[in-house]
């Protein structure tokens, strides 16, 4: 589930390149190609201990299992730590 959140965040980030003002279409394509490969290669390849600890920490603080929305929010925060 934690990796699925990464996939969603990566797609949203890369999708935003198309809306950057002042960049040529060619540059937008280069950014999309580069970051698609770079993020996939460098970000989820580790143990993800820091990011998963964020999710678990929030669960412990709440004293219960997280709802789907809470898990997503916690995972987004966890990925911010990982990146």
C-alpha positions in Angstrom: 0.0 0.0 0.0 2.9 2.4 0.8 4.4 1.8 -2.6 1.0 2.5 -4.3 1.0 5.9 -2.8 4.5 6.5 -4.2 3.2 5.6 -7.7 0.3 8.0 -7.3 2.6 10.9 -6.1 5.1 10.2 -8.9 2.4 10.3 -11.6 0.9 13.6 -10.1 4.3 15.2 -9.9 5.3 14.2 -13.5 1.9 15.2 -14.8 2.4 18.7 -13.4 5.3 19.2 -15.7 2.9 19.7 -18.6 1.4 22.7 -16.8 4.7 24.6 -16.1 4.5 27.9 -17.8 7.3 29.2 -20.0 8.8 25.8 -20.9 8.9 24.5 -24.4 7.1 21.2 -25.2 10.4 19.6 -25.8 11.7 20.6 -22.4 8.6 19.3 -20.7 9.0 16.0 -22.5 12.7 15.8 -21.4 11.6 16.5 -17.8 8.9 13.9 -17.9 11.3 11.2 -19.3 14.1 12.0 -16.9 12.0 12.2 -13.8 10.0 9.1 -14.7 13.2 7.1 -14.7 15.0 8.9 -12.0 12.3 8.8 -9.4 11.5 5.1 -10.0 15.2 4.2 -9.8 16.2 6.2 -6.7 13.2 6.6 -4.4 11.5 3.3 -3.8 14.6 1.2 -4.0 15.6 1.3 -0.4 14.2 -0.2 2.8 11.8 2.8 3.2 12.3 2.6 6.9 11.9 6.3 7.5 8.7 6.6 5.5 7.1 3.5 7.0 8.1 4.6 10.5 6.1 7.8 9.9 3.0 5.8 9.0 3.4 3.5 12.0 4.1 6.4 14.3 0.9 8.1 13.4 -1.0 4.8 13.9 0.6 4.4 17.4 -0.3 8.0 18.3 -3.9 7.5 17.3 -4.0 4.2 19.2 -5.8 2.4 16.4 -5.6 1.3 12.8 -5.7 4.1 10.3 -8.6 4.7 8.0 -7.9 4.6 4.3 -7.7 8.4 4.1 -5.5 8.6 7.2 -3.2 6.0 5.8 -2.9 7.9 2.5 -2.2 11.2 4.3 0.4 9.4 6.6 2.0 7.8 3.6 2.3 11.1 1.7 4.1 12.5 4.7 6.3 9.4 4.9 7.2 9.8 1.2 8.1 13.4 1.9 10.6 12.1 4.5 12.0 9.5 2.0 12.4 12.0 -0.8 
